């Protein structure tokens, strides 16, 4: 399993200038390698291998002096990046998409470079933690959480705090430095874990089914309904700043200042949404043994006509990906079930009943079972999930054997502030009623 740990860098003005210079050298090498790729293809009527283009790097350094200022592994990863992009285009073409050729990269589109395997380390200098980069600089870094397998022998490093992941099988593989449109620099560490995904538990004690939506972001089988995060104020601010940007002269200093404000608005929206999704997914991964969700085609849902903005803002695909890898990390079993019919099928008797989207309550004409529409879907998701993990569907469905509990609405603000909706809070709320 591969995990990414992202941290903010605190570079000085001199560090920023040097980081930008290295980034631009990598960009120029990317464009040069792209040119050599096309040239080689014209001469030999076939694409060169990645090894062939990487072997040309020592000869390039003889006449391209700036390349000697960049660590050799960074230059190699630039060539690998070109071939990764090429493979991405090939996969799109295989799936029926019309694709062209790789494009020349302008400065605004090439924002990162990577140290792979070597050339970087975390160290303590002057009372602060710094990221030492070969042929670049020692840049202060804000380690807001520990990184597994970092300087295990140096107990003074801030990265040695207690980590939820065992360090015995962790290997620090690479670090990617990226400049965001806001001008901030971040370092993302890639950590490889040599562990197998968790096996389905034989007798899971705590199982949950989760149905995601727009009005209520997540509705689970424990009666929790988590409201969607309200980002209307942030969107209004973004639209206001974008209107101001449209009135600036392109290329002027005022345009650049306003462009950065717009980028900050985008970053604010993205961070608040991801913070909410991280905390909600972490709650389900830590509290349950089996987590069942729908195997949604999030991209296809966004492409449907009507209400696409709300579906895109819900970021269901991101939430499911976060939930999957966090379940692996915490030892829970993640199962994705077929989504067709989870809303129509009755969780008590299995009879399907058509209902339009505006009908928010499930009422079965066969057995008389009534429940919230999303709660009924969550129970069906859990039933299908239990079938997939090998337990089989019993004669009495989970909705029949469960205690009769009502639905407790959890505000999204509480998830963001406290980290997750807790069962104790829900029980206290029910007792007070």
C-alpha positions as CSV (number, residue, x, y, z in Angstrom):
1,X,0.0,0.0,0.0
2,X,1.2,3.5,-0.9
3,X,0.4,6.6,1.2
4,X,1.1,10.2,0.6
5,X,1.8,12.7,3.5
6,X,1.6,16.4,2.6
7,X,3.3,19.2,4.5
8,X,3.7,22.9,4.0
9,X,7.1,24.3,3.4
10,X,8.3,27.7,4.8
11,X,10.9,28.8,2.3
12,X,12.6,32.2,2.4
13,X,12.7,34.5,-0.6
14,X,16.1,33.0,-1.6
15,X,14.6,29.5,-1.3
16,X,11.6,30.4,-3.4
17,X,13.9,31.8,-6.1
18,X,16.0,28.6,-6.1
19,X,12.9,26.4,-6.1
20,X,11.4,28.3,-9.1
21,X,14.7,28.0,-10.9
22,X,14.9,24.2,-10.4
23,X,11.2,23.9,-11.4
24,X,11.8,25.8,-14.6
25,X,14.9,23.7,-15.5
26,X,12.8,20.6,-15.1
27,X,10.1,22.1,-17.3
28,X,12.6,22.9,-20.0
29,X,14.0,19.3,-19.8
30,X,10.4,18.0,-20.1
31,X,9.8,20.0,-23.3
32,X,13.2,19.0,-24.7
33,X,12.5,15.3,-24.0
34,X,9.1,15.6,-25.7
35,X,10.9,17.1,-28.7
36,X,13.4,14.2,-28.7
37,X,10.5,11.7,-28.4
38,X,8.9,13.0,-31.6
39,X,12.2,13.3,-33.4
40,X,13.2,9.7,-32.5
41,X,9.8,8.5,-33.7
42,X,10.2,10.2,-37.0
43,X,13.6,8.7,-37.5
44,X,12.9,5.1,-36.5
45,X,9.1,4.9,-37.0
46,X,8.7,3.7,-33.4
47,X,8.7,5.2,-29.9
48,X,11.9,5.1,-27.9
49,X,12.0,3.5,-24.5
50,X,12.3,5.4,-21.3
51,X,15.8,4.0,-20.8
52,X,16.9,5.3,-24.2
53,X,16.0,8.9,-23.4
54,X,17.3,8.7,-19.8
55,X,20.7,7.6,-21.2
56,X,21.0,10.8,-23.1
57,X,21.0,12.9,-19.9
58,X,24.8,12.7,-19.3
59,X,25.5,14.0,-22.8
60,X,23.0,16.8,-22.4
61,X,24.9,18.1,-19.3
62,X,28.0,18.7,-21.4
63,X,26.3,21.6,-23.3
64,X,23.4,22.4,-21.0
65,X,25.1,23.8,-17.9
66,X,21.9,24.3,-15.9
67,X,21.2,20.6,-15.8
68,X,24.3,20.0,-13.6
69,X,22.7,22.3,-10.9
70,X,19.8,19.8,-10.5
71,X,20.1,16.4,-8.7
72,X,20.3,13.5,-11.2
73,X,17.4,11.6,-9.8
74,X,15.2,14.6,-10.3
75,X,16.1,14.8,-14.0
76,X,15.3,11.1,-14.3
77,X,11.9,11.5,-12.8
78,X,11.2,14.2,-15.4
79,X,11.7,11.7,-18.2
80,X,9.5,9.2,-16.3
81,X,6.8,11.8,-16.0
82,X,6.7,12.2,-19.7
83,X,6.2,8.5,-20.2
84,X,3.6,8.4,-17.5
85,X,1.6,11.1,-19.4
86,X,2.1,9.1,-22.6
87,X,0.7,6.0,-21.0
88,X,-2.3,8.0,-19.7
89,X,-3.1,9.2,-23.2
90,X,-2.8,5.6,-24.5
91,X,-5.3,4.4,-21.9
92,X,-7.8,7.2,-22.8
93,X,-7.4,6.2,-26.5
94,X,-8.2,2.5,-25.6
95,X,-11.3,3.7,-23.8
96,X,-12.6,5.4,-26.9
97,X,-11.6,9.0,-26.2
98,X,-10.2,11.2,-29.0
99,X,-6.6,12.2,-27.9
100,X,-3.9,14.1,-29.6
101,X,-0.2,14.5,-28.8
102,X,1.5,15.5,-25.6
103,X,1.6,19.3,-25.4
104,X,4.5,21.7,-24.7
105,X,4.4,22.8,-21.0
106,X,4.3,26.5,-20.2
107,X,5.5,27.7,-16.8
108,X,2.0,27.8,-15.3
109,X,1.3,24.2,-16.1
110,X,4.5,22.7,-14.7
111,X,4.4,23.1,-11.0
112,X,6.3,20.2,-9.4
113,X,9.4,18.1,-9.4
114,X,10.3,14.9,-7.5
115,X,13.2,13.5,-5.6
116,X,13.0,9.7,-5.9
117,X,14.8,7.2,-3.7
118,X,17.6,9.5,-2.6
119,X,18.7,13.2,-2.4
120,X,16.4,14.2,0.4
121,X,16.2,13.8,4.2
122,X,14.6,15.4,7.2
123,X,16.9,17.0,9.7
124,X,17.1,19.3,12.8
125,X,18.9,22.6,12.3
126,X,18.7,25.7,14.4
127,X,15.9,24.3,16.5
128,X,13.6,23.6,13.6
129,X,12.9,20.7,11.2
130,X,14.2,21.2,7.7
131,X,14.0,19.3,4.5
132,X,17.5,18.9,3.1
133,X,17.4,18.7,-0.7
134,X,20.5,17.8,-2.6
135,X,21.9,20.6,-4.8
136,X,19.1,22.9,-3.6
137,X,18.7,24.0,0.0
138,X,17.7,23.2,3.5
139,X,14.1,24.4,3.6
140,X,12.1,24.7,6.9
141,X,9.0,22.4,6.9
142,X,6.0,22.3,9.2
143,X,5.5,18.7,10.3
144,X,2.0,18.8,11.7
145,X,1.8,15.0,11.9
146,X,4.5,12.3,12.0
147,X,5.9,10.4,9.0
148,X,6.6,6.7,9.3
149,X,10.2,5.4,8.8
150,X,11.9,8.8,9.0
151,X,15.2,8.8,10.8
152,X,14.3,6.0,13.2
153,X,17.8,6.3,14.8
154,X,17.3,10.0,15.5
155,X,14.9,10.3,18.4
156,X,15.2,14.1,18.4
157,X,13.4,14.4,15.0
158,X,9.8,15.6,15.2
159,X,8.8,12.8,12.9
160,X,9.2,10.2,15.7
161,X,6.0,10.9,17.4
162,X,3.5,8.1,17.8
163,X,2.0,7.2,14.4
164,X,-1.2,5.2,13.8
165,X,0.8,3.2,11.2
166,X,3.5,0.7,12.2
167,X,6.9,1.9,11.1
168,X,8.3,-1.7,10.8
169,X,7.1,-2.1,7.2
170,X,7.2,1.6,6.1
171,X,9.7,2.8,3.5
172,X,10.0,6.4,2.5
173,X,10.2,6.3,-1.3
174,X,10.1,9.9,-2.6
175,X,9.2,13.5,-2.0
176,X,7.5,15.8,-4.5
177,X,7.8,19.6,-4.2
178,X,4.9,21.5,-5.7
179,X,4.1,25.2,-6.0
180,X,0.4,25.9,-5.7
181,X,-1.3,28.7,-7.7
182,X,-1.4,30.7,-4.5
183,X,2.4,30.8,-4.4
184,X,2.7,28.3,-1.5
185,X,5.1,25.4,-1.6
186,X,4.2,21.9,-0.3
187,X,6.2,18.7,0.1
188,X,4.4,15.4,-0.4
189,X,6.2,12.3,0.9
190,X,5.5,8.9,-0.6
191,X,5.5,6.1,1.9
192,X,5.4,2.4,0.8
193,X,3.8,-0.1,3.2
194,X,4.7,-3.8,2.6
195,X,1.4,-5.1,4.0
196,X,-1.5,-7.1,2.5
197,X,-5.0,-5.7,2.6
198,X,-7.0,-6.8,5.6
199,X,-9.0,-10.0,5.3
200,X,-12.8,-9.9,5.9
201,X,-13.5,-10.6,9.6
202,X,-15.1,-13.9,10.4
203,X,-17.5,-12.5,12.9
204,X,-17.7,-8.7,12.5
205,X,-19.1,-7.0,15.5
206,X,-19.7,-3.6,14.0
207,X,-21.0,-3.3,10.5
208,X,-22.3,-0.2,8.7
209,X,-23.9,0.6,5.4
210,X,-23.5,4.1,4.0
211,X,-25.7,5.8,1.5
212,X,-24.3,9.1,0.1
213,X,-26.4,11.9,-1.3
214,X,-26.8,15.7,-1.6
215,X,-29.4,16.8,0.9
216,X,-27.8,14.6,3.5
217,X,-24.3,13.8,2.6
218,X,-24.1,10.4,4.3
219,X,-26.9,8.3,5.9
220,X,-25.8,5.2,7.7
221,X,-27.5,2.2,9.3
222,X,-26.8,3.4,12.8
223,X,-29.3,6.2,12.3
224,X,-26.7,9.0,11.6
225,X,-27.6,11.4,8.9
226,X,-24.6,13.8,8.2
227,X,-25.6,17.0,6.5
228,X,-23.7,18.3,3.5
229,X,-21.0,21.0,4.2
230,X,-22.4,24.5,3.5
231,X,-19.9,26.3,1.3
232,X,-22.2,28.9,-0.1
233,X,-20.3,31.8,1.5
234,X,-17.0,30.6,0.1
235,X,-18.6,30.2,-3.4
236,X,-20.1,33.7,-3.3
237,X,-16.6,35.1,-2.4
238,X,-15.0,33.2,-5.2
239,X,-17.6,34.5,-7.7
240,X,-17.1,38.0,-6.4
241,X,-13.3,37.8,-6.8
242,X,-13.6,36.3,-10.3
243,X,-15.7,39.2,-11.4
244,X,-13.0,41.6,-10.1
245,X,-10.4,39.6,-12.0
246,X,-12.3,39.9,-15.3
247,X,-12.0,43.7,-15.0
248,X,-8.2,43.8,-14.6
249,X,-5.9,44.2,-17.5
250,X,-4.3,40.9,-18.4
251,X,-0.6,40.7,-17.5
252,X,-0.6,43.8,-15.2
253,X,0.5,43.7,-11.6
254,X,-3.1,44.3,-10.4
255,X,-4.2,41.3,-12.5
256,X,-1.5,39.1,-10.8
257,X,-2.6,40.2,-7.3
258,X,-6.2,39.5,-8.1
259,X,-5.4,36.2,-9.8
260,X,-3.7,35.1,-6.5
261,X,-6.8,36.1,-4.6
262,X,-8.9,33.9,-6.8
263,X,-6.5,31.1,-6.4
264,X,-6.7,31.5,-2.6
265,X,-10.5,31.3,-2.8
266,X,-10.2,28.0,-4.8
267,X,-7.7,26.7,-2.3
268,X,-10.0,27.6,0.6
269,X,-13.0,25.8,-0.9
270,X,-10.8,22.7,-1.7
271,X,-9.3,22.5,1.8
272,X,-12.6,22.9,3.7
273,X,-14.2,20.2,1.5
274,X,-11.3,17.8,1.9
275,X,-11.1,18.4,5.6
276,X,-14.7,17.4,5.9
277,X,-14.2,14.3,3.8
278,X,-11.1,13.2,5.7
279,X,-12.7,13.5,9.1
280,X,-15.9,11.7,8.0
281,X,-14.1,8.9,6.3
282,X,-11.7,8.5,9.2
283,X,-14.6,8.1,11.6
284,X,-16.2,5.2,9.7
285,X,-12.8,3.5,9.1
286,X,-12.0,3.6,12.9
287,X,-15.4,2.8,14.4
288,X,-16.4,-0.2,12.3
289,X,-15.2,-3.6,11.2
290,X,-17.1,-3.7,7.9
291,X,-18.0,-0.6,5.9
292,X,-20.3,-1.1,2.9
293,X,-20.9,1.6,0.3
294,X,-22.2,1.8,-3.2
295,X,-19.8,1.3,-6.1
296,X,-20.7,4.6,-7.7
297,X,-19.6,5.9,-11.1
298,X,-18.9,9.4,-9.7
299,X,-17.6,10.7,-13.0
300,X,-20.6,9.4,-14.9
301,X,-23.0,10.9,-12.4
302,X,-21.4,14.4,-12.8
303,X,-21.7,14.1,-16.6
304,X,-25.5,13.6,-16.4
305,X,-27.6,16.7,-17.3
306,X,-29.0,18.8,-14.5
307,X,-27.7,19.4,-11.0
308,X,-24.1,18.6,-12.0
309,X,-22.7,21.4,-9.9
310,X,-24.0,19.9,-6.6
311,X,-23.0,16.4,-7.7
312,X,-19.5,17.6,-8.5
313,X,-19.3,19.6,-5.2
314,X,-20.3,16.5,-3.2
315,X,-17.1,14.8,-4.3
316,X,-18.4,11.3,-3.8
317,X,-15.6,9.7,-5.7
318,X,-13.0,11.4,-3.4
319,X,-14.9,10.3,-0.3
320,X,-15.1,6.7,-1.4
321,X,-11.3,6.6,-2.3
322,X,-10.5,8.1,1.1
323,X,-12.7,5.6,2.9
324,X,-11.2,2.7,1.0
325,X,-7.5,3.4,1.8
326,X,-8.3,4.4,5.4
327,X,-10.2,1.2,6.0
328,X,-7.0,-0.7,4.8
329,X,-4.9,1.4,7.1
330,X,-7.1,0.9,10.1
331,X,-7.7,-2.8,9.5
332,X,-11.4,-2.5,8.6
333,X,-12.9,-4.3,5.6
334,X,-14.2,-2.0,2.8
335,X,-16.8,-3.5,0.4
336,X,-18.4,-1.7,-2.6
337,X,-21.7,-3.2,-3.7
338,X,-23.8,-2.9,-6.8
339,X,-25.8,0.4,-6.5
340,X,-28.7,-0.5,-8.8
341,X,-32.0,-0.9,-6.9
342,X,-30.8,0.0,-3.4
343,X,-33.4,2.8,-3.2
344,X,-36.3,0.9,-4.7
345,X,-35.8,-2.3,-2.9
346,X,-37.5,-2.7,0.5
347,X,-34.9,-3.5,3.2
348,X,-37.5,-5.6,5.2
349,X,-39.0,-7.8,2.5
350,X,-37.0,-7.2,-0.7
351,X,-40.0,-6.0,-2.9
352,X,-39.0,-3.2,-5.3
353,X,-41.2,-0.1,-5.5
354,X,-40.6,2.8,-7.9
355,X,-40.5,6.2,-6.3
356,X,-39.6,9.6,-7.8
357,X,-36.7,11.6,-6.5
358,X,-38.9,14.1,-4.6
359,X,-40.4,11.3,-2.5
360,X,-38.1,11.2,0.5
361,X,-39.8,8.4,2.5
362,X,-39.9,4.7,1.7
363,X,-43.3,3.0,2.3
364,X,-43.5,-0.6,1.2
365,X,-46.9,-1.6,-0.2
366,X,-46.1,-5.3,0.5
367,X,-45.1,-5.4,4.2
368,X,-45.9,-1.9,5.3
369,X,-42.3,-1.1,6.4
370,X,-41.7,2.7,6.4
371,X,-38.4,4.5,6.8
372,X,-36.5,7.4,5.4
373,X,-35.6,6.8,1.8
374,X,-31.9,7.1,2.4
375,X,-32.0,4.9,5.5
376,X,-33.7,2.2,3.6
377,X,-31.0,2.4,0.9
378,X,-28.3,2.2,3.6
379,X,-29.8,-1.0,5.0
380,X,-29.9,-2.6,1.5
381,X,-26.2,-1.6,1.0
382,X,-25.3,-3.2,4.3
383,X,-27.2,-6.4,3.3
384,X,-25.4,-6.7,0.0
385,X,-22.1,-5.9,1.7
386,X,-22.6,-8.7,4.2
387,X,-23.4,-11.1,1.4
388,X,-20.1,-10.1,-0.4
389,X,-17.9,-10.7,2.7
390,X,-19.3,-14.2,2.9
391,X,-21.7,-14.1,5.7
392,X,-24.7,-14.7,3.5
393,X,-28.2,-13.2,3.9
394,X,-30.0,-14.6,6.8
395,X,-33.8,-15.3,6.9
396,X,-34.2,-12.2,9.0
397,X,-32.7,-9.2,7.3
398,X,-30.6,-6.7,9.3
399,X,-33.5,-4.2,9.4
400,X,-35.6,-6.8,11.2
401,X,-33.0,-7.7,13.8
402,X,-31.8,-4.2,14.5
403,X,-33.2,-2.2,17.4
404,X,-35.7,0.5,16.4
405,X,-33.8,3.7,16.4
406,X,-34.6,7.0,14.9
407,X,-32.5,9.2,12.7
408,X,-30.2,11.7,14.3
409,X,-29.0,14.5,12.0
410,X,-25.4,15.4,12.5
411,X,-24.5,18.9,11.3
412,X,-21.4,19.1,9.0
413,X,-20.0,21.8,11.2
414,X,-19.8,19.3,14.1
415,X,-17.8,16.9,11.9
416,X,-15.4,19.6,10.9
417,X,-14.9,20.9,14.5
418,X,-14.9,17.7,16.4
419,X,-13.6,15.4,13.8
420,X,-16.5,13.0,13.5
421,X,-20.1,12.4,14.7
422,X,-19.7,10.3,17.8
423,X,-22.0,7.6,19.0
424,X,-22.0,9.0,22.5
425,X,-23.3,12.3,21.3
426,X,-26.1,10.6,19.4
427,X,-27.0,8.5,22.4
428,X,-27.1,11.6,24.6
429,X,-29.2,13.4,22.1
430,X,-31.7,10.5,21.9
431,X,-31.8,10.2,25.7
432,X,-32.6,13.9,26.1
433,X,-35.5,13.6,23.7
